[in-house]
């Protein structure tokens, strides 16, 4: 599942697989914004069957690829 999560993140951020470091701050780097977060959540639900509540999701929880993978791993 980690590979699929990484593919989704890279696709949303416009990066090639392997380009994003696990601890890269996606918002600070300009790779993720509120619109991209919605797109990412739709992809997670469609491809992985994982639904996250955008109302309770905090920016800090999804600020890096590693945090996103950790969050989704805990939900799946």
RARA-V782412 format. One line per field, one symbol per residue. psi: psi as a letter, one per 30 degrees, with the letter a starting at -180 (. if undefined). Layout:
psi = ???
This chain:
psi = eeeeeeeeeeeefhllkfekkegkjeeefgfkaeeeeeeeeeeeeeefgkkkjfefkkeffgfleeeeeeeeefe.
